[in-house]
Amino acid sequence: MSSQTPDEARVVPLRPHLGRPHAARPAPAPREPLWRDLVGDVLRRERLAQQRTLKEVAEAARISMPYLSEVERGRKEASSEVLAAAARALGLGLGDLLTRAHGELTRVTAHRPAAGRAGSRHDGLCLAA
Protein backbone atom coordinates (compact mmCIF):
# COMPACT_ATOMS: atom_id res chain seq x y z
CA MET A 1 0.00 0.00 0.00
CA SER A 2 1.06 3.50 -0.65
CA SER A 3 1.79 5.62 2.42
CA GLN A 4 -0.06 8.54 0.74
CA THR A 5 -3.44 6.72 0.52
CA PRO A 6 -5.10 6.32 3.91
CA ASP A 7 -6.92 3.12 4.68
CA GLU A 8 -10.66 3.71 4.37
CA ALA A 9 -13.52 1.51 5.41
CA ARG A 10 -16.92 1.71 3.86
CA VAL A 11 -19.52 2.22 6.57
CA VAL A 12 -23.01 0.91 5.92
CA PRO A 13 -25.45 1.86 8.69
CA LEU A 14 -27.87 -0.88 9.82
CA ARG A 15 -30.59 1.67 10.33
CA PRO A 16 -30.40 4.71 8.08
CA HIS A 17 -30.57 8.01 9.90
CA LEU A 18 -34.12 9.32 9.45
CA GLY A 19 -32.94 12.93 9.32
CA ARG A 20 -31.18 12.42 6.00
CA PRO A 21 -33.24 13.52 3.02
CA HIS A 22 -32.29 10.45 0.96
CA ALA A 23 -33.17 7.95 3.68
CA ALA A 24 -36.40 6.05 3.16
CA ARG A 25 -38.88 6.82 5.89
CA PRO A 26 -41.02 3.97 7.10
CA ALA A 27 -44.70 4.21 6.21
CA PRO A 28 -46.86 5.19 9.16
CA ALA A 29 -48.76 2.33 10.74
CA PRO A 30 -52.34 2.14 9.50
CA ARG A 31 -54.85 3.60 11.92
CA GLU A 32 -56.99 1.09 13.76
CA PRO A 33 -60.64 1.80 12.93
CA LEU A 34 -62.81 3.15 15.71
CA TRP A 35 -65.78 1.07 16.83
CA ARG A 36 -68.13 4.05 16.49
CA ASP A 37 -67.10 4.45 12.82
CA LEU A 38 -67.75 0.77 12.11
CA VAL A 39 -71.16 0.76 13.83
CA GLY A 40 -72.13 4.02 12.11
CA ASP A 41 -71.18 2.60 8.72
CA VAL A 42 -73.31 -0.49 9.34
CA LEU A 43 -76.32 1.61 10.40
CA ARG A 44 -76.03 3.89 7.38
CA ARG A 45 -75.57 1.01 4.91
CA GLU A 46 -78.61 -0.79 6.30
CA ARG A 47 -80.74 2.38 6.25
CA LEU A 48 -79.77 3.12 2.66
CA ALA A 49 -80.31 -0.51 1.62
CA GLN A 50 -83.86 -0.16 2.95
CA GLN A 51 -84.22 3.16 1.09
CA ARG A 52 -85.25 4.92 4.29
CA THR A 53 -84.52 8.48 5.36
CA LEU A 54 -82.76 9.57 8.52
CA LYS A 55 -86.04 11.10 9.65
CA GLU A 56 -87.96 7.83 9.25
CA VAL A 57 -85.42 5.78 11.18
CA ALA A 58 -84.91 8.41 13.88
CA GLU A 59 -88.66 8.64 14.48
CA ALA A 60 -89.01 4.85 14.63
CA ALA A 61 -86.07 4.69 17.07
CA ARG A 62 -87.36 7.66 19.08
CA ILE A 63 -84.04 9.48 18.85
CA SER A 64 -83.34 12.86 17.26
CA MET A 65 -82.49 12.97 13.59
CA PRO A 66 -79.32 15.09 14.11
CA TYR A 67 -78.10 12.62 16.74
CA LEU A 68 -78.68 9.62 14.47
CA SER A 69 -76.79 11.44 11.74
CA GLU A 70 -73.86 12.00 14.10
CA VAL A 71 -73.89 8.33 15.09
CA GLU A 72 -73.91 7.21 11.45
CA ARG A 73 -70.93 9.46 10.70
CA GLY A 74 -68.98 8.16 13.70
CA ARG A 75 -69.03 11.52 15.44
CA LYS A 76 -70.89 10.28 18.54
CA GLU A 77 -70.21 7.29 20.75
CA ALA A 78 -73.79 6.07 21.17
CA SER A 79 -74.97 4.18 24.23
CA SER A 80 -76.09 0.58 23.95
CA GLU A 81 -79.69 1.76 24.40
CA VAL A 82 -79.44 4.13 21.43
CA LEU A 83 -77.74 1.50 19.28
CA ALA A 84 -80.39 -1.07 20.18
CA ALA A 85 -83.17 1.41 19.32
CA ALA A 86 -81.59 2.30 15.97
CA ALA A 87 -81.04 -1.37 15.17
CA ARG A 88 -84.68 -2.23 16.06
CA ALA A 89 -85.91 0.63 13.89
CA LEU A 90 -84.03 -1.03 11.01
CA GLY A 91 -85.42 -4.47 11.80
CA LEU A 92 -82.19 -5.70 13.37
CA GLY A 93 -81.33 -6.89 16.83
CA LEU A 94 -78.45 -5.36 18.74
CA GLY A 95 -76.54 -8.63 18.24
CA ASP A 96 -77.07 -8.38 14.47
CA LEU A 97 -75.70 -4.84 14.45
CA LEU A 98 -72.67 -5.77 16.52
CA THR A 99 -72.01 -8.91 14.47
CA ARG A 100 -72.00 -6.87 11.28
CA ALA A 101 -69.69 -4.27 12.83
CA HIS A 102 -67.37 -7.06 13.99
CA GLY A 103 -67.36 -8.51 10.47
CA GLU A 104 -66.40 -5.11 9.10
CA LEU A 105 -63.60 -4.79 11.67
CA THR A 106 -62.30 -8.23 10.73
CA ARG A 107 -62.42 -7.37 7.02
CA VAL A 108 -60.62 -4.05 7.49
CA THR A 109 -57.87 -5.39 9.73
CA ALA A 110 -57.33 -8.78 8.01
CA HIS A 111 -54.93 -7.37 5.40
CA ARG A 112 -52.71 -5.52 7.85
CA PRO A 113 -49.10 -6.51 8.32
CA ALA A 114 -48.57 -8.67 11.36
CA ALA A 115 -45.94 -6.34 12.88
CA GLY A 116 -45.70 -6.87 16.58
CA ARG A 117 -47.89 -10.00 16.53
CA ALA A 118 -46.46 -13.31 17.58
CA GLY A 119 -45.38 -15.37 14.63
CA SER A 120 -44.79 -12.46 12.29
CA ARG A 121 -42.09 -13.03 9.73
CA HIS A 122 -40.06 -9.89 10.42
CA ASP A 123 -40.52 -9.02 14.06
CA GLY A 124 -36.86 -8.34 14.79
CA LEU A 125 -33.60 -7.10 13.32
CA CYS A 126 -32.45 -9.06 10.28
CA LEU A 127 -28.85 -9.09 9.12
CA ALA A 128 -27.50 -10.60 5.94
CA ALA A 129 -23.88 -11.07 5.01
C-alpha positions in Angstrom: 0.0 0.0 0.0 1.1 3.5 -0.6 1.8 5.6 2.4 -0.1 8.5 0.7 -3.4 6.7 0.5 -5.1 6.3 3.9 -6.9 3.1 4.7 -10.7 3.7 4.4 -13.5 1.5 5.4 -16.9 1.7 3.9 -19.5 2.2 6.6 -23.0 0.9 5.9 -25.4 1.9 8.7 -27.9 -0.9 9.8 -30.6 1.7 10.3 -30.4 4.7 8.1 -30.6 8.0 9.9 -34.1 9.3 9.5 -32.9 12.9 9.3 -31.2 12.4 6.0 -33.2 13.5 3.0 -32.3 10.5 1.0 -33.2 8.0 3.7 -36.4 6.1 3.2 -38.9 6.8 5.9 -41.0 4.0 7.1 -44.7 4.2 6.2 -46.9 5.2 9.2 -48.8 2.3 10.7 -52.3 2.1 9.5 -54.8 3.6 11.9 -57.0 1.1 13.8 -60.6 1.8 12.9 -62.8 3.2 15.7 -65.8 1.1 16.8 -68.1 4.1 16.5 -67.1 4.4 12.8 -67.8 0.8 12.1 -71.2 0.8 13.8 -72.1 4.0 12.1 -71.2 2.6 8.7 -73.3 -0.5 9.3 -76.3 1.6 10.4 -76.0 3.9 7.4 -75.6 1.0 4.9 -78.6 -0.8 6.3 -80.7 2.4 6.2 -79.8 3.1 2.7 -80.3 -0.5 1.6 -83.9 -0.2 2.9 -84.2 3.2 1.1 -85.2 4.9 4.3 -84.5 8.5 5.4 -82.8 9.6 8.5 -86.0 11.1 9.6 -88.0 7.8 9.3 -85.4 5.8 11.2 -84.9 8.4 13.9 -88.7 8.6 14.5 -89.0 4.9 14.6 -86.1 4.7 17.1 -87.4 7.7 19.1 -84.0 9.5 18.9 -83.3 12.9 17.3 -82.5 13.0 13.6 -79.3 15.1 14.1 -78.1 12.6 16.7 -78.7 9.6 14.5 -76.8 11.4 11.7 -73.9 12.0 14.1 -73.9 8.3 15.1 -73.9 7.2 11.5 -70.9 9.5 10.7 -69.0 8.2 13.7 -69.0 11.5 15.4 -70.9 10.3 18.5 -70.2 7.3 20.8 -73.8 6.1 21.2 -75.0 4.2 24.2 -76.1 0.6 23.9 -79.7 1.8 24.4 -79.4 4.1 21.4 -77.7 1.5 19.3 -80.4 -1.1 20.2 -83.2 1.4 19.3 -81.6 2.3 16.0 -81.0 -1.4 15.2 -84.7 -2.2 16.1 -85.9 0.6 13.9 -84.0 -1.0 11.0 -85.4 -4.5 11.8 -82.2 -5.7 13.4 -81.3 -6.9 16.8 -78.5 -5.4 18.7 -76.5 -8.6 18.2 -77.1 -8.4 14.5 -75.7 -4.8 14.4 -72.7 -5.8 16.5 -72.0 -8.9 14.5 -72.0 -6.9 11.3 -69.7 -4.3 12.8 -67.4 -7.1 14.0 -67.4 -8.5 10.5 -66.4 -5.1 9.1 -63.6 -4.8 11.7 -62.3 -8.2 10.7 -62.4 -7.4 7.0 -60.6 -4.0 7.5 -57.9 -5.4 9.7 -57.3 -8.8 8.0 -54.9 -7.4 5.4 -52.7 -5.5 7.9 -49.1 -6.5 8.3 -48.6 -8.7 11.4 -45.9 -6.3 12.9 -45.7 -6.9 16.6 -47.9 -10.0 16.5 -46.5 -13.3 17.6 -45.4 -15.4 14.6 -44.8 -12.5 12.3 -42.1 -13.0 9.7 -40.1 -9.9 10.4 -40.5 -9.0 14.1 -36.9 -8.3 14.8 -33.6 -7.1 13.3 -32.5 -9.1 10.3 -28.9 -9.1 9.1 -27.5 -10.6 5.9 -23.9 -11.1 5.0 
